[in-house]
Amino acid sequence: ALVCLLLALIGGCVFSLEAYQGALDINTHTMWVNPDPYFGGRHFIGLGHYFVVFDLSLNDIDLTGGDALVVASNEGQEINIEVSLQYRLDRSKLYDLYMRLGTDYHQRLVDVATFEIKNVATTYATLKFFETRREIREQMLAAVDLAFQKTAFCTVEHLQ
């Protein structure tokens, strides 16, 4: 019985991460967060610890369909646009991300993307949305990427 108890305790101290995941170790007794991230594989982190797991692959923000944005041109004309983007977390900045935004970073990034896209839209006339779509997309990508780097230490790799 003692051996079974020891095996259960040791088994509760080992956590597995997929190749596309990173994690931070949190001590449940002191709530101390280890600033050194863990990556794919099995890790022994001890009793009273758990992982906060981050997806290091491309993450999607989809502002299409029912989530499409209503933006205003510089003339005040409302325009409905659909945008999707993919971002990637900086694996070396997981601790900074967690300390700044906690585990709700994705929703914060949706809010930041929405703000930046609407902000860029207000600098263009209505007809420009039909004539210079590529230029507007590039401006939106640059604005969202810069904001994501400042806010959450991540980069936007694609914006459509």
N, C-alpha and C positions, 0 to 999 in steps of 0.2 A: 504494500500500500504506500509505503514511504517512497519507493522507487517511482511509482506512478505519479505521486504528487510532485516529485522533483522533475520528472519528465514534462509534466503539464506546466510547471513554472518556467522551465527552460524554454519550452515550446512557445510560451506567451511572450518571450523576450526576443524572438527571432521574427523579423519581418522581411517580406520579399517585395522588390520593386521590379517592374517591367523595364525593358531597355529604354523606353521613351519617357520614363518617369524620373523625377527628382523628389527629394523629401527633406524635411527638417525634423530633427529629433526634439521632442518636447517632454520635459520632465513634469509629470502630473503632480508631484508633491510640491515643487518649488515654482512651477510654471516657467522655468528657465528654458530658453530656446537656444539650442546649439547652433552657432552661426555657420558651422561647416556642413554643407549639404551632402546628402547621400544620393547615389545614383544606382541604376539597375543592378540587381543581384539580391542575395540574402545578407541580412545584416543583424547582428546581435546588438541590441541597444539597451537591454537591461529591464528589470522590473520597474513598473511605474513610469514607463516611457511609451510614447506613441509617435507615429509619423504623421505629419501634415504633408500630403502628397500633391505634387504639381505635375501637370501634363506638359512635357517639353517638346511635343510634336506641334504641328501647326494647329492653332485654335481658331475657330470660326466665329465671326460676328455677322449675322445675317439680318439685314434691314430691308427685307423684301416682303412681298405679299401684304399681309395685315400689319407688318411692322415697317412698311415703307415710310420714308420721311416726307414730310411736307416742309419745304424750304421756301424762302422768299428770295426773289432776285433783287438786284439793287434798285429796281423800279417798284418793288413792293408786290409784284405778281407772285402768287403762290404756285409752286411747281411740285409735283409728286415725283420723287426719285427713289429708285431701289438701288441699294448699295450692299455689297458683301465684301468682307475683308478677312484676311488670315494673318494672324500674328504669332510670334514665337517668343517665349520667355527666355531671358538671359540666364542660363544655368548657373553662372557665377554670382548672380544677384538675387537668389531666392530668399536669402535672409532679409535683405533690404526690402524686397517686395512684401514679404510677410509682415515685417515691422511697420511698413507704411500703410498697407491695405488689408492685412489679414487674409482670410480665405475667400473674401467676397470681391477679389480683384477683377473677375470677369465682368460683373455687372458695372463696376466703376469704369472699366474700359469701354463698355457699350455707351455709357453716358458721355465719356470723353469723345469718342468717335462721333456721336450724334452732334455734340456741340461744335466740334471742329468742321464737320461737313456742312452744317448750317452756316457757320461763320464764313467759310469759303464761298458758299453759294451766294451770299449777299454782295459779293464783289463783282458779280457778273450780271449783265443784262439778260433778259428772258431769251432773246433770240440766240445768244451765245451758247445756251445749253444745247441747241441743235446744230450750231455751226462749229463749235470748238470743243466738242465733248472730250476729246483726248487731253487737251490742255487743262480742262477743268478737273478731269480725273487725276492728272499728275499733280495739280495743286492740292487737291484733297488728300492724295496719298502722302505728299510731303508734310502737310499740316498734321494729319493724324499720326504719322510716324514720329514726328518730333514730339508731339504731346505724349504719345505712348512711352517714348524713351524717358521723358522727364517724369512722368507719373508712375510708371510701373516697370521701368528698366526692361522694356521689350521692344521688338521691332515689328513693323508691319511689312510683310513680304509681298502681299498682293492686295489690290483693291480693284474691284470691278463695279 
